[in-house]
Amino acid sequence: MAVIPVAIAGRPYEVRVGAGLLAELVPQCRGRLRKRAVPIVTDANVHAAWGDVVEASLRDNGHEPHWRILPPGEQTKSWEELAATVNWLLALEVERGDHVIALGGGVIGDLTGFCAAVLKRGCKFIQVPTTLLAQVDSSVGGKTAINTPAGKNLVGAFHQPSLVLADLSALETLPERELLAGYAEVVKYGLIDDADFFSWCDANGAKMIAGDSALREYAVSHSVAAKARIVAEDEFETTGRRALLNLGHTFGHALEAETGFSARLLHGEGVALGMVLAARYSAHLGLMARTSADHVAQHFSAVGLRANLTELGLDCDGAGLVRHMLHDKKMDAGALPFLLMKGIGQTYLAKDVSLDDVATFLDGELAAGAN
């Protein structure tokens, strides 16, 4: 088992990465489950795959699980489910010192974390991510949120978990599409500031996705360590360092909004295509060699992720996608910073991007895809 510390000032915690952690849930959470009753928020798919394992671990150690089983999918991150889950936790008489368990992917982790952030002005929670995307990204760093009609993750709070347990065994039950969506966030760490890791992804990504356990442990551990370093430097995204983790997200969130936050485009798929668009736009501006931008697109395409905007079959223009971006939570004094690249592993925050130019660039991508 790999143990990665997240050195948040005053609230440090560990991310533990290894196989079999769900079966050892209670020993791993030792000292944190204060009562017999343990509230667990999950979705129907995860409960079907891992509910019995978690239930056995809790009951064998003298605990009684209380399940809240939600529908899978991005639509669950809503005001309605937030209110219903908070009321459920209040009915269970959860106290501020208690821990709520978030068992699932990014949707469950975000919703449960936000519930914990607002319940009695903040109770504790444990992230038990079961998707690759959640293990390498959303479960670490304390960002919690729900979606609204105006956009994705626009209502939320920074609220750090007490512990993250990333069980690699859970990846064995994931559909390939979910694995690929999570892989996009793995590659992100190479594109941000680690060209050597991007080269590792070039050499090993397909084998990792196919099931190589050693490669999966390395990919998850390396990604978590990369995120932990950035989060420790800039917990509340105030200096700009943490903003680098949003590479591909401005384009990606606009695509998610245009597709209705539906199964038509998973979050990780949107981020992958968003990173391709960020690379191509960087090349369009003359910041990055076109060959490097093509390399990014080819890498995602080779493993089975979309790398051309035309593949989505959208019925909109570039201006329509830019309108979605105007609801981005990174808007500052009416301007939208963009994450662009000077090369692979050389991402930076640009604050002088013309949204009209972005719209024109997207019109070209919508019309022709990669040129």
C-alpha positions as CSV (number, residue, x, y, z in Angstrom):
1,M,0.0,0.0,0.0
2,A,1.3,3.5,-0.9
3,V,0.6,6.3,1.6
4,I,0.7,9.8,0.3
5,P,0.4,12.7,2.8
6,V,-1.6,15.8,1.9
7,A,0.1,18.5,4.0
8,I,-2.8,21.0,4.4
9,A,-1.9,23.4,7.2
10,G,-3.8,22.4,10.3
11,R,-5.7,19.6,8.6
12,P,-3.2,17.1,7.2
13,Y,-4.5,13.7,6.0
14,E,-3.4,10.6,4.1
15,V,-4.3,9.1,0.8
16,R,-3.8,5.4,0.9
17,V,-3.6,3.5,-2.4
18,G,-3.7,-0.3,-2.6
19,A,-5.8,-3.3,-3.3
20,G,-8.3,-4.7,-0.8
21,L,-8.9,-1.5,1.2
22,L,-12.7,-1.8,1.0
23,A,-12.6,-5.2,2.7
24,E,-10.4,-3.6,5.4
25,L,-12.5,-0.5,5.7
26,V,-12.9,-0.5,9.5
27,P,-9.2,-1.2,10.3
28,Q,-8.2,1.5,7.8
29,C,-10.7,4.0,9.5
30,R,-9.6,3.1,13.0
31,G,-10.3,5.9,15.5
32,R,-12.6,7.7,13.1
33,L,-15.8,5.6,13.4
34,R,-17.0,6.7,16.8
35,K,-20.4,5.2,16.9
36,R,-22.1,1.9,16.0
37,A,-24.1,3.6,13.2
38,V,-22.1,4.5,10.1
39,P,-23.7,6.7,7.4
40,I,-22.6,5.8,3.8
41,V,-23.6,7.7,0.7
42,T,-23.1,5.8,-2.6
43,D,-24.8,5.2,-5.9
44,A,-26.7,2.2,-7.1
45,N,-23.9,0.9,-9.4
46,V,-21.3,1.0,-6.7
47,H,-23.6,-0.5,-4.1
48,A,-24.3,-3.4,-6.4
49,A,-20.6,-4.1,-6.9
50,W,-19.2,-3.4,-3.5
51,G,-22.0,-3.0,-1.0
52,D,-21.7,-6.5,0.4
53,V,-17.9,-6.1,0.9
54,V,-18.4,-2.8,2.8
55,E,-21.4,-4.1,4.8
56,A,-19.4,-7.2,5.9
57,S,-16.4,-5.1,7.0
58,L,-18.6,-2.9,9.1
59,R,-20.8,-5.6,10.6
60,D,-17.9,-7.9,11.4
61,N,-16.4,-5.0,13.4
62,G,-19.5,-4.2,15.3
63,H,-20.9,-1.3,13.2
64,E,-24.3,-0.9,11.6
65,P,-24.2,0.6,8.1
66,H,-26.9,3.1,7.1
67,W,-27.0,3.4,3.3
68,R,-28.1,6.3,1.2
69,I,-28.1,4.9,-2.4
70,L,-28.5,7.5,-5.1
71,P,-28.9,7.3,-8.8
72,P,-25.6,7.2,-10.8
73,G,-24.8,10.1,-13.0
74,E,-24.0,13.8,-13.0
75,Q,-27.6,14.8,-12.4
76,T,-27.3,13.6,-8.8
77,K,-25.1,16.6,-8.0
78,S,-28.2,18.8,-7.6
79,W,-29.9,21.0,-5.0
80,E,-32.6,18.4,-4.6
81,E,-30.2,15.6,-3.7
82,L,-28.1,17.9,-1.5
83,A,-31.2,18.9,0.6
84,A,-32.5,15.3,0.8
85,T,-29.1,13.9,1.8
86,V,-28.5,16.6,4.5
87,N,-32.0,15.9,5.9
88,W,-31.2,12.1,5.9
89,L,-28.0,12.8,7.8
90,L,-29.8,15.0,10.3
91,A,-32.4,12.3,10.8
92,L,-29.5,10.0,11.7
93,E,-28.4,12.5,14.3
94,V,-24.9,12.8,12.7
95,E,-22.7,15.1,14.9
96,R,-19.9,17.3,13.9
97,G,-17.3,14.9,15.2
98,D,-18.8,12.0,13.2
99,H,-17.5,10.8,9.8
100,V,-19.7,10.3,6.8
101,I,-18.4,7.8,4.2
102,A,-18.5,8.8,0.5
103,L,-18.3,5.5,-1.4
104,G,-18.2,6.1,-5.1
105,G,-16.9,8.3,-7.9
106,G,-16.6,12.0,-8.2
107,V,-20.3,12.7,-8.1
108,I,-20.8,10.9,-4.8
109,G,-17.6,12.4,-3.4
110,D,-18.6,16.0,-4.4
111,L,-22.1,15.7,-3.1
112,T,-21.2,14.0,0.2
113,G,-18.3,16.4,0.8
114,F,-20.6,19.4,0.3
115,C,-23.2,17.9,2.6
116,A,-20.4,17.4,5.2
117,A,-19.3,21.0,4.7
118,V,-22.7,22.5,5.5
119,L,-24.1,20.0,8.0
120,K,-23.9,21.7,11.4
121,R,-21.4,24.1,9.9
122,G,-19.0,21.3,9.1
123,C,-18.8,17.6,10.0
124,K,-16.2,15.1,9.0
125,F,-16.1,12.7,6.0
126,I,-14.0,10.0,4.5
127,Q,-13.5,9.7,0.8
128,V,-13.6,6.1,-0.6
129,P,-13.2,6.7,-4.3
130,T,-14.2,3.8,-6.6
131,T,-13.4,5.3,-10.0
132,L,-10.0,6.1,-11.5
133,L,-11.0,9.7,-12.0
134,A,-12.0,10.1,-8.3
135,Q,-8.9,8.3,-7.1
136,V,-6.5,10.5,-9.0
137,D,-8.3,13.8,-8.8
138,S,-11.7,14.6,-7.2
139,S,-11.3,12.8,-3.9
140,V,-8.1,14.7,-3.0
141,G,-7.9,18.4,-2.3
142,G,-11.2,19.3,-0.6
143,K,-13.2,20.7,-3.5
144,T,-16.9,19.8,-3.1
145,A,-19.8,21.1,-5.1
146,I,-23.1,20.6,-6.9
147,N,-24.3,21.6,-10.4
148,T,-26.9,24.2,-11.2
149,P,-28.7,25.1,-14.4
150,A,-26.1,27.9,-14.8
151,G,-23.2,25.5,-14.9
152,K,-21.1,22.9,-13.3
153,N,-19.7,23.0,-9.7
154,L,-20.9,26.6,-9.2
155,V,-22.2,26.0,-5.7
156,G,-19.8,24.4,-3.3
157,A,-17.2,24.7,-0.6
158,F,-13.6,23.8,0.2
159,H,-13.9,21.0,2.8
160,Q,-11.0,18.5,3.2
161,P,-11.7,14.8,4.0
162,S,-10.1,13.2,7.0
163,L,-8.8,10.3,5.0
164,V,-8.9,9.0,1.4
165,L,-8.9,5.2,0.7
166,A,-8.3,4.4,-2.9
167,D,-8.9,0.7,-3.4
168,L,-7.4,-0.4,-6.7
169,S,-9.6,-3.5,-6.7
170,A,-12.6,-1.2,-7.4
171,L,-11.1,-0.4,-10.8
172,E,-11.6,-4.0,-11.8
173,T,-15.4,-3.6,-11.9
174,L,-15.3,-0.3,-13.8
175,P,-16.6,-0.2,-17.4
176,E,-13.8,0.6,-19.9
177,R,-15.4,3.9,-20.7
178,E,-15.2,5.0,-17.0
179,L,-11.5,3.9,-16.9
180,L,-10.7,5.9,-20.0
181,A,-12.5,9.0,-18.5
182,G,-10.4,8.7,-15.4
183,Y,-7.2,8.2,-17.4
184,A,-7.7,11.7,-18.8
185,E,-7.0,13.1,-15.4
186,V,-3.9,11.0,-15.1
187,V,-2.4,12.4,-18.3
188,K,-3.3,15.9,-17.1
189,Y,-0.5,15.7,-14.5
190,G,2.0,15.1,-17.3
191,L,0.7,18.0,-19.4
192,I,0.7,20.4,-16.5
193,D,4.4,20.3,-15.5
194,D,5.8,16.8,-15.9
195,A,6.8,16.0,-19.4
196,D,8.6,12.8,-18.2
197,F,5.3,11.5,-16.8
198,F,3.5,12.3,-20.1
199,S,6.2,10.1,-21.7
200,W,5.5,7.4,-19.1
201,C,1.8,7.6,-20.2
202,D,2.8,7.3,-23.8
203,A,4.7,4.1,-23.0
204,N,2.4,2.6,-20.4
205,G,-1.1,4.1,-20.5
206,A,-2.7,1.5,-22.7
207,K,-1.3,-1.4,-20.5
208,M,-2.4,0.4,-17.4
209,I,-5.9,0.8,-18.7
210,A,-5.9,-2.9,-19.8
211,G,-5.4,-3.9,-16.2
212,D,-1.7,-4.1,-15.2
213,S,-1.9,-3.8,-11.4
214,A,1.6,-2.4,-10.9
215,L,1.1,0.2,-13.5
216,R,-2.2,1.2,-12.0
217,E,-0.7,1.6,-8.5
218,Y,2.1,3.8,-10.0
219,A,-0.3,5.9,-12.0
220,V,-2.7,6.5,-9.1
221,S,0.1,7.1,-6.5
222,H,2.1,9.5,-8.8
223,S,-1.1,11.4,-9.7
224,V,-2.1,11.8,-6.1
225,A,1.3,12.9,-5.1
226,A,1.3,15.5,-7.8
227,K,-2.0,16.9,-6.8
228,A,-1.1,16.8,-3.1
229,R,1.9,19.0,-3.7
230,I,-0.1,21.6,-5.6
231,V,-3.0,21.6,-3.1
232,A,-0.6,22.0,-0.2
233,E,0.9,25.1,-1.9
234,D,-2.5,26.7,-2.8
235,E,-5.4,25.1,-0.9
236,F,-8.0,27.7,-1.9
237,E,-6.8,28.5,-5.4
238,T,-5.7,32.0,-4.5
239,T,-2.2,32.1,-5.9
240,G,-2.9,30.6,-9.3
241,R,-0.8,27.4,-8.6
242,R,-3.9,25.2,-8.0
243,A,-5.6,26.7,-11.0
244,L,-3.2,24.6,-13.1
245,L,-5.2,21.5,-12.1
246,N,-8.1,22.9,-14.2
247,L,-6.2,22.3,-17.5
248,G,-8.9,21.3,-20.1
249,H,-11.7,22.1,-17.8
250,T,-12.8,25.4,-19.2
251,F,-13.3,23.9,-22.6
252,G,-14.5,20.6,-21.1
253,H,-17.2,22.1,-18.8
254,A,-18.6,24.1,-21.8
255,L,-18.9,20.8,-23.7
256,E,-20.5,19.1,-20.7
257,A,-23.0,22.0,-20.4
258,E,-23.8,21.8,-24.1
259,T,-24.5,18.1,-23.8
260,G,-26.7,18.6,-20.7
261,F,-24.3,17.1,-18.1
262,S,-25.5,13.8,-19.4
263,A,-24.1,10.3,-20.2
264,R,-23.5,11.6,-23.7
265,L,-20.2,13.1,-22.4
266,L,-18.6,11.9,-19.1
267,H,-16.6,14.5,-17.2
268,G,-13.3,12.9,-17.9
269,E,-14.1,12.6,-21.6
270,G,-14.9,16.3,-21.6
271,V,-11.6,17.1,-19.8
272,A,-9.6,15.0,-22.4
273,L,-11.2,16.8,-25.3
274,G,-10.8,20.0,-23.4
275,M,-7.0,19.4,-23.0
276,V,-6.8,18.7,-26.8
277,L,-8.6,21.9,-27.5
278,A,-6.3,23.8,-25.0
279,A,-3.3,22.4,-26.8
280,R,-4.6,23.2,-30.3
281,Y,-5.6,26.7,-29.2
282,S,-2.1,27.2,-27.8
283,A,-0.8,26.2,-31.1
284,H,-3.3,28.5,-32.8
285,L,-1.8,31.4,-30.8
286,G,1.8,30.3,-31.7
287,L,2.6,29.4,-28.1
288,M,3.1,25.6,-28.7
289,A,4.3,23.7,-31.6
290,R,1.5,22.2,-33.7
291,T,3.4,18.9,-33.6
292,S,3.2,18.9,-29.8
293,A,-0.6,19.7,-29.9
294,D,-1.0,16.8,-32.4
295,H,0.9,14.6,-30.0
296,V,-1.6,15.3,-27.3
297,A,-4.5,14.5,-29.6
298,Q,-2.9,11.4,-30.9
299,H,-2.2,10.1,-27.4
300,F,-5.8,10.3,-26.4
301,S,-7.1,9.0,-29.7
302,A,-4.7,6.0,-29.4
303,V,-6.3,4.8,-26.1
304,G,-9.8,5.3,-27.3
305,L,-10.8,8.8,-26.2
306,R,-12.3,11.5,-28.5
307,A,-9.7,13.9,-29.8
308,N,-11.8,15.9,-32.3
309,L,-14.7,18.2,-31.5
310,T,-16.6,16.9,-34.6
311,E,-17.0,13.5,-32.9
312,L,-19.5,15.0,-30.5
313,G,-22.0,16.0,-33.2
314,L,-22.9,19.3,-31.5
315,D,-25.6,21.5,-32.8
316,C,-24.0,24.9,-31.8
317,D,-21.3,27.3,-32.9
318,G,-18.2,28.6,-31.1
319,A,-20.1,31.5,-29.6
320,G,-22.6,29.1,-28.1
321,L,-19.8,27.2,-26.3
322,V,-18.2,30.5,-25.2
323,R,-21.5,31.5,-23.6
324,H,-21.2,28.5,-21.4
325,M,-17.7,29.6,-20.4
326,L,-19.1,32.9,-19.1
327,H,-20.5,30.9,-16.1
328,D,-17.1,29.5,-15.3
329,K,-16.4,29.9,-11.6
330,K,-12.9,31.3,-12.5
331,M,-14.4,34.4,-14.0
332,D,-12.6,37.4,-12.5
333,A,-13.7,41.0,-13.0
334,G,-15.5,40.0,-16.2
335,A,-12.4,38.2,-17.6
336,L,-11.9,34.5,-17.9
337,P,-8.3,33.2,-17.4
338,F,-7.4,30.3,-19.6
339,L,-4.9,27.5,-19.0
340,L,-2.6,27.3,-22.1
341,M,0.6,25.5,-22.9
342,K,4.0,26.5,-24.2
343,G,4.7,22.8,-24.6
344,I,4.0,19.5,-23.1
345,G,4.6,19.9,-19.3
346,Q,4.6,23.7,-19.6
347,T,1.1,24.8,-18.7
348,Y,0.5,28.4,-17.5
349,L,-2.4,30.7,-16.7
350,A,-3.2,33.3,-19.3
351,K,-5.3,36.3,-18.4
352,D,-5.4,38.1,-21.8
353,V,-7.3,35.6,-24.0
354,S,-10.0,37.1,-26.3
355,L,-13.2,35.2,-26.0
356,D,-14.1,36.3,-29.5
357,D,-10.9,34.6,-30.8
358,V,-11.8,31.5,-28.8
359,A,-15.2,31.4,-30.5
360,T,-13.6,31.7,-33.9
361,F,-11.1,29.0,-33.1
362,L,-14.0,26.7,-31.9
363,D,-15.9,27.4,-35.1
364,G,-13.0,26.0,-37.0
365,E,-12.8,22.9,-34.8
366,L,-16.6,22.3,-35.1
367,A,-16.4,22.6,-38.8
368,A,-13.3,20.5,-39.6
369,G,-11.9,18.8,-36.5
370,A,-8.1,18.4,-36.6
371,N,-6.5,19.9,-39.6
